[in-house]
Amino acid sequence: SKANLSGANLWGANLVSADLGGAKLGSADLGSSILKGANLSSAKLNNANLERAYLGEAKLTEANLTAANLTAANLTSAYLERVKLERGKLEDADLEGATLEGATLVGANLSNADLQAVNFKGANLVYAALINAFVKDANLTNANLGNANLKGANFRYTKLKNTNLKGATMPDGSINQ
C-alpha cells in the first residue's frame, strides 16, 4: 500500500482486513477503529492514537508504534514480531495470545494489561511498567526486563528462562539485585 495517511482522522473507521502494509500513519487518529485482520506490517504508526481500537489478528510485524496510544486496545492474537513500541501506552490493553517476539517495548506502559499467553521471546522490556498486569502462561524466554516495574503482576506458569530481571521491581514490591 505505502499510503501516506500521516495525521489523518480515521476515528472509528471500519478497516477490517485492510492492506496498510508500509503505510505512513504517524500521528493518525485511529481511536475506536476496527482493524481486525488488517495488514499493518512495516507501517509507521509512531505517535498514532489507537485507543480502544480493535486489532485482533492484525499483522503489525516490524511496524513502528513508538509512543503510540494503545490504551484499552484489543490486540488478541495479533502479530507484533520485532515491532517498535518504545514508550507505547498499552494500559488496560488486551494482548492475549499475541506474538511480540523480538519486540522493543523500552519504557512502555503495560499496566493492568491482559498479557496471557503472549510470546515475548527475546523482547526488550527495559524500564517497562507491567504493574498489576496479567502475564499468566506467557513466554519471556531471553527477554530483558531490566529495571522494569512488575509490582502486583501475575506471572503464574510464565516461562522465564534466561530472562534478565536485574533492577526490576518484583511483583511483591522488592527490587531484584
C-alpha positions as CSV (number, residue, x, y, z in Angstrom):
1,S,0.0,0.0,0.0
2,K,2.6,2.6,1.2
3,A,-0.2,5.2,1.5
4,N,0.6,8.4,3.3
5,L,-2.1,9.0,5.9
6,S,0.1,10.8,8.4
7,G,-2.1,12.8,10.8
8,A,-5.3,11.5,9.2
9,N,-8.6,11.3,11.2
10,L,-9.7,7.7,10.9
11,W,-11.5,7.6,14.2
12,G,-14.0,4.7,14.4
13,A,-13.2,3.7,10.8
14,N,-14.0,0.1,9.6
15,L,-10.7,-1.2,8.2
16,V,-11.3,-4.9,8.6
17,S,-8.7,-6.9,6.6
18,A,-7.4,-3.6,5.1
19,D,-3.9,-3.7,3.4
20,L,-2.0,-0.9,5.0
21,G,1.4,-2.6,4.8
22,G,4.2,0.1,4.9
23,A,1.6,2.9,5.2
24,K,2.6,6.2,6.9
25,L,0.1,6.7,9.7
26,G,2.3,8.7,12.1
27,S,0.1,10.8,14.5
28,A,-3.1,9.5,12.8
29,D,-6.2,9.1,14.9
30,L,-7.4,5.5,14.7
31,G,-9.2,5.6,18.0
32,S,-12.1,3.0,18.3
33,S,-11.3,1.9,14.7
34,I,-11.8,-1.7,13.6
35,L,-8.6,-3.2,12.1
36,K,-9.4,-6.9,12.7
37,G,-7.0,-9.0,10.5
38,A,-5.6,-5.8,8.8
39,N,-2.1,-5.8,7.4
40,L,-0.1,-3.1,9.0
41,S,3.3,-4.8,8.6
42,S,6.2,-2.2,8.5
43,A,3.6,0.6,8.9
44,K,4.7,3.9,10.5
45,L,2.3,4.4,13.4
46,N,4.5,6.5,15.7
47,N,2.5,8.8,18.0
48,A,-0.7,7.4,16.5
49,N,-3.9,7.2,18.6
50,L,-5.2,3.6,18.6
51,E,-7.1,4.0,21.9
52,R,-9.9,1.3,22.1
53,A,-9.1,0.2,18.6
54,Y,-9.8,-3.5,17.7
55,L,-6.7,-5.0,16.2
56,G,-7.5,-8.7,16.8
57,E,-5.4,-11.0,14.5
58,A,-3.9,-7.9,12.8
59,K,-0.4,-8.2,11.3
60,L,1.9,-5.5,12.7
61,T,5.3,-7.2,12.1
62,E,8.1,-4.7,12.2
63,A,5.6,-1.7,12.5
64,N,6.8,1.4,14.2
65,L,4.5,2.2,17.1
66,T,6.9,4.4,19.1
67,A,4.9,6.5,21.6
68,A,1.6,5.2,20.2
69,N,-1.5,5.3,22.3
70,L,-3.0,1.7,22.5
71,T,-4.8,2.3,25.8
72,A,-7.6,-0.3,26.2
73,A,-7.0,-1.6,22.6
74,N,-7.8,-5.2,21.7
75,L,-4.7,-6.9,20.2
76,T,-5.7,-10.5,20.8
77,S,-3.7,-13.0,18.7
78,A,-2.1,-10.0,16.8
79,Y,1.3,-10.5,15.1
80,L,3.7,-7.9,16.6
81,E,7.1,-9.5,15.9
82,R,10.0,-7.1,16.0
83,V,7.6,-4.2,16.5
84,K,8.9,-0.9,17.9
85,L,6.8,0.1,20.9
86,E,9.2,2.3,22.9
87,R,7.2,4.5,25.3
88,G,4.0,2.9,24.0
89,K,0.8,3.3,26.1
90,L,-0.8,-0.1,26.5
91,E,-2.6,0.3,29.8
92,D,-5.7,-1.9,30.1
93,A,-4.9,-3.4,26.6
94,D,-5.9,-7.0,25.8
95,L,-3.0,-8.8,24.1
96,E,-4.0,-12.3,24.9
97,G,-2.2,-14.8,22.6
98,A,-0.3,-12.1,20.7
99,T,3.2,-12.6,19.4
100,L,5.7,-9.9,20.4
101,E,8.8,-11.9,19.7
102,G,11.9,-9.6,19.4
103,A,9.7,-6.6,20.1
104,T,11.2,-3.4,21.6
105,L,9.0,-2.1,24.5
106,V,11.5,0.1,26.3
107,G,9.7,2.3,28.7
108,A,6.3,1.1,27.5
109,N,3.3,1.1,29.9
110,L,1.5,-2.3,30.1
111,S,-0.1,-1.7,33.5
112,N,-3.3,-3.7,34.0
113,A,-2.9,-5.2,30.5
114,D,-4.0,-8.8,29.8
115,L,-0.8,-10.4,28.6
116,Q,-2.0,-14.0,29.0
117,A,-0.2,-16.5,26.7
118,V,1.8,-13.6,25.0
119,N,5.1,-14.6,23.3
120,F,7.6,-12.0,24.5
121,K,10.6,-14.3,23.5
122,G,13.7,-12.1,23.2
123,A,11.7,-8.9,23.7
124,N,13.3,-5.8,25.2
125,L,11.1,-4.5,28.1
126,V,13.7,-2.4,29.9
127,Y,12.1,0.2,32.1
128,A,8.6,-1.0,31.1
129,A,5.7,-0.9,33.6
130,L,3.7,-4.1,34.0
131,I,2.0,-3.0,37.2
132,N,-0.9,-5.4,38.0
133,A,-0.5,-7.0,34.5
134,F,-1.9,-10.5,33.9
135,V,1.1,-12.3,32.4
136,K,-0.1,-15.9,33.0
137,D,1.2,-18.6,30.6
138,A,3.4,-16.0,28.8
139,N,6.8,-16.8,27.3
140,L,9.5,-14.4,28.4
141,T,12.5,-16.6,27.4
142,N,15.6,-14.4,26.7
143,A,13.5,-11.3,27.3
144,N,15.1,-8.2,29.0
145,L,13.0,-6.9,31.9
146,G,15.9,-4.9,33.5
147,N,14.6,-2.1,35.7
148,A,11.0,-3.0,34.8
149,N,8.2,-2.4,37.3
150,L,6.4,-5.7,37.8
151,K,4.6,-4.8,41.0
152,G,1.4,-6.8,41.5
153,A,1.8,-8.6,38.2
154,N,0.7,-12.2,37.9
155,F,3.4,-14.4,36.3
156,R,1.8,-17.8,37.0
157,Y,3.0,-20.6,34.6
158,T,5.1,-18.0,32.7
159,K,8.4,-19.1,31.1
160,L,11.3,-17.0,32.5
161,K,14.3,-18.9,31.1
162,N,17.3,-16.6,30.7
163,T,15.1,-13.6,31.4
164,N,17.0,-10.6,32.7
165,L,15.3,-9.2,35.8
166,K,18.2,-7.1,37.1
167,G,17.0,-4.0,38.9
168,A,13.4,-4.9,38.3
169,T,10.7,-4.2,40.9
170,M,9.3,-7.7,41.6
171,P,5.5,-8.5,42.0
172,D,5.9,-8.3,45.8
173,G,7.5,-4.8,45.6
174,S,11.1,-5.9,46.3
175,I,13.9,-4.8,44.0
176,N,15.7,-7.6,42.3
177,Q,19.5,-7.1,42.7
